[in-house]
Amino acid sequence: MKKIILAQPLINISDAKKNLNSVLKSNFINEGNKTGNFEKKICKLLNVKYAVATTSGTVALFLALKAAGIRNGDEVIVPNISFPATANAVTMSGGKVILVDVNPSNLLIDDKSLLKKINRKTKFIIPVHVSGRGGNIKKILEICKKKSIKVIEDAAEALGSKIQGKNLGSFGVAGCFSLAPNKIITSGQGGIVVTNNSELFKRLKRLKNQGREGPTTGGEDKYISIGYNFKFTNLQSSLALSQLKNINWRIKRLKEIYKFYLNNLNQNKNFKIIKFNLKDGELPLWIDVWCLKRNRLFNFLKKKNIICRYYWKPINTCKPYKSSFKGLLNSKKLQEKMMWLPSSLDMSIKDQKKVCEKINLFFSKMR
């Protein structure tokens, strides 16, 4: 019996081969013109001035924090419901992770919790656009402007998602995206930092390339700062470019998947879809749901060859960031209640119907 899975890359083999072959024939497989072309296309897609491709979304966040001037011990506010990479990037950069609660209706930073945690040591806030949502970004910017706090967006799951016509990732001093296999486009692994700040862009370029200024010659180059090796190869860029060419179709398809679930799943006191604001521009990368009997539903679907995915555990329950749920009660209530439904770009209507039928059946038996 066919498995219906959460998400998988949708790669046109012919297009990918064509792009990869052009790189292989050039015999220049490291970062070069192909990567530059990819970065330019990302700038055009997101309507930003600068884009820097790097090795992962985690590294994108790390570089953004370093380029924006984080210092050891600076407090960085992170939502308690997020992939641990958000917190790990802060720790890698020398910052101190401060966890805030989330709003159960959209899983984004809760305003009241945020205001309680801000103090004179707070230097950055990293709003996480979970599954492509970002409806609170303007409110966060408003709060941060008054207190001279920098905003770096974790838009790992939000490439192509907008708020009031403006792309998520382009609101703060920098926005960071992921190109992991389950994202709207993938390069296997990879990340992107975007910004409209020319000085930040220059620092990002230096930091990802050993502190080097100007083009690489391999010889007597100019090194003006500490740096790292986080280059994004032409091979990776060629794979990402092969998918970027039909990005509009991918955006349309993700919206269709969400609408189908919305129209065909019976929501009730035991089960609900976490909503997206499509009219405002939000793009549903994945379909996340709240369910009272999550583990039972998960295992029921698994037996039917429908493979869902549990949500991340709250960050404060992870060993490196272990702390109490004081001030994080929404996160506590959401724990073990959240999961993602199959949301793959190549998912058929037949498969979606099966998922909906089985979920509706499960909850009909609970009455």
N, C-alpha and C positions, 0 to 999 in steps of 0.2 A: 504494500500500500504506500502511495506517495506521501512523503512528509511535507507538511506546510511549515516553513521555517520563518523565523523572525524577520531576517533581512539578509540579502546577499548582493554582492556587486553585480551590476548589470553592465557588461562590457561587450561591445561589438568587436568580435575577434578580428574581423577584416580591417576595421579602422585602427584598432590597437596595433596590429601587425604592421600596417603601413607607417604609422608614426614611429614605432619601435625600430623598424628597419632603416628609416631615415637617420636615426641616431646611430645605429650600429654601423651603417655605411660611412658616416662622417668620422667614425673612430674617435669621437669625443663624447664619452659616456658620463663624465662628471658634470657638475653644474656649468651651464653655458647658455648659449642663445635660446635653446628650447625652453629652459627655465625662465629666462627673461620674457619670452613670448607668453608663457603661462601666467606670469605675474601681471603682465599688461592686460591680459584678458580678464583676470580677476578684478583689476582696477576698473575696467569698463563695466563689468557685470555689477559691481557693488557701488559704482560711482564714487570712488575714492581716488586720491592722488597717488598713493604708494602701497605696494604689496611686497612682502618678503616671504618667500617660501622656505620652509625648513623641515626638519625630520619628523616632527609629530606635533599634535595639538598641545601636548604638555610642554614641549620645548618652546612653542609659540608663546604660551603664557609666561614661561620663565624669561624668555628674551624681552618680552614686552615690559615686564616688571623691572628687569635690569636696565633696559634702555630708558625707562621713565624715572630712574633714579632711586629705586628702593635701597634702603640702608638696613644693616643688620638690626633686628629688633623692631623694625617698623610694623605696626599692626595692620593686617589686611583682612577685611571682612569678607567672608565666604558663606554662602548658604549651606545649611546642614544637609540638605538633600542635593547631592551632586556626585558625579564620579570622583573618586579620591584624587584623580589627577589635578583637579583644581587646587586642592589643599597642598598636594605634593609640590606643585610648581612654586607656591609661596615659600614653602620650607626650603626648597632648593635654592631660592634666591636670597635666603637669609631673613625673610620676613616671619612674623608671628601670626599664625592662623587664629582668627576670631570668628567663631561660628554664630550665625543668626538663624532664626526660625524662618519657615516658609509659609506662604498662604496656601491652604489646602485646595482652594478652588483652581489654582493655576500652577502651583509648585514653585513659584518665584519668591524672591525675598519678600518677607513680611515687613511692611513699613514701620510698624510699631516696634517690632523686635530690633530693626536696624537702628532706629533713633536711640534706643536704650544702650546699644553697644558702642556707639560713636563717642570718642573722647579725643583729647589732644594728641594721643599717640597714633590715632587712625590716619594712615596716609593713603590707603587705596581701598576701593571696594570692587569686588569682582562679581557682578551679576551674572548668573548662569542662565542662558536662554534654553531651558529644558525642553527637549524635543522640538524646538523651534519657536517657543513662546517668548515674548519680550515686552508684554504690555505695560510693565512697570518701569521701563527704562527712563522715560522722561521724568518721572517722579524721583527716581534715584539721582539723576543728573541735577535736578533742582535742589535736592538735599545737599549734594556734594559741592555744588557751586557756592553755597552759603558758607561752607566749612573748609573750603580749599582742599578738598579730597579728590584724588584722581580716580577716574573710572576706567577700568580695563575690562572689556566684555569677553566673557567666555561664551563665544558663539560657535563652539565646536559642532553643535547640532543644528545650526541655524543658517547655513549657507543658502541664500535665496529667500529667506524670510524677512518680512518688512513690518514696520509700524508707521502708519500714516504716510506711506510712499517712500520712506527712507529705510535703507537696508540695516538690519541688525548687524552689529559689528562696526558700524560707522558713526556711532553716537559718542563713544568715549574717546580718550586719548589714543586708544588702540583697541582693535578687535581681533580675536584669535579663533581660528577655525581648525577643524580636524579633517584629514583625508583618509581616515581609517576605513576598512572594508565595508562597514555598515552605514557609511554616510552617503549623501546624495551623489557625490562623485568620490572616487578613491584613487590613490596612487600606491596602494598596498599599505603603506604608512606614510604619514606626512602631515604638515600643518602650514598655516598661513597666518601672518600678522599683517593687518592693514591699518593705515593711519593717514591723516591729512597733515601731519606735522613733519616738516622737512628735516628738522634737527633730530627728531626721534627716529626717522627713517635712516638717517646717516649712522646713528648709533646702532640701530638694529643690524645694518649691513656689516658694520665692523665686528660686532659681537658674534655674529654667526660664522665669521670667517677669520678667526685667530687674532682679531684686533687690527686687521690689515685695512689700510685705506687705499682706495683706488683699485684698478684691475690687478688680477693675479698674474705674475710672471713666473713664479716659482723660484725666483732668485732674490735680488736685493730690493725686496718690496718694503713699503713703509708701514711699520707697525706702531700705532699710537695709543693702544689700550690693551688691556687683557681681553682675550677672546676665546672662542670655542670653535669646534668643527661641527657645524650643524647645516652643512650645505645640502641642497635639494638637487638631485642629479637630473640630467637630461632624460635618462631612462624613466624616472618617476614622472617627470613632466609630460613626457610623450603619452604615458598611460592616462594621466589626468586630462590632458587635452582631448584625447579621443572621446571622452565622456562629456566634456564641457560643451562640445558642439551641439548637443541636443538638450542642454540644460532647461530650456523652456518646456520641452515635453516632460522632462522629469518633474519639474515643479507642478505642472498640470496633473500628472499621474498621481503624485502624493496627495493632492487635494481630492482627487476622485476617490482614492482609497478611504480617506477620512470620511467623506460624505456618505459612502456606502455603509460603513460601520454605523455612522450616526443614524441613518435611516432604517437600518435593519436589525440593530441590537435593541432588545427590550431593557430599558434602564429602570431600576427600581431601588428600593431601600438597601438592597444588598449589592448593587452593581451600578456603576456609572462611568461614563467616558469623561476624561478630563478635557474640557472644551478648548478649541482654538478660535480665534477671531479672524476668520477668513476675509471678512470684509475690510478689516484693517490691514491685511497683508500677511498675517502669520501663516507660516508654512509648516504643516505637520510632517516632520520627518518620520516619526513613529506614533502609533496610537497607544496612549497610556490610559489605563483604567484603574479605578478603585474598586476593590471587591472584599466583602466581609469575610468570605471563605476562600481567600486567595489560593492557599496551598491546595485545597481540595479541588478547586477549579483547574488549577495548573496541572495537577496530576490526572484529572479527568480528561482534559484536552490532550495531554501527552499520550494517553492510551489510545486516543483517536488519531494519533500521528500529527497532531497540531502542536507545534513547539513554540511556546511563548518564552518570555524571559522575565525573571524576577527583577524588581527595581533594586537600585543600589541600597545598601544599608545606610542609615544616617551616618554621616562622617564621625559624629561623636561616639559611635559604637565601634569604630575601627581602632585597633590597638595603638597606632602612633598618635591618635588624637582623642584618646579615650577621656570622656568627661561625662558629667551627669546631664540629665535632660532638663535641668533648671533653665527656664527661659526658652526651652525648645519643645514645648508640649505638643505643638502641631506635628512636628517631626515624629514624636513618640507615637501619636495616634495613627500616623500614616505607615509606621513600621509594620512590615509583613502584610500590608493591605494593597500594595501597588504592584502592577506588572505591565509589560508591553505585549500587545497582540501582534501577530504576524503582519508586517507592513512593507514587504519587499516590493520594489518597483515592478518586478515582473509577475507579481501575484495576479492570478486570473480571477474573474468574477465567480467562477465555479468554486474556487478555493475560498474566496471571501464568504460566499453563501454557506459553505460548510462550517466555517468558523462561527458565523452568526447562528446557524441552526443548532450547533452543539452547545454554545453558551446559553442560548435561550432555553434549550432543553434542560440544561443543568439547573438553572434557576427556577424553572417551572416545577421541578421535583422538590425544590426546597420549601414550597408553600405548604 
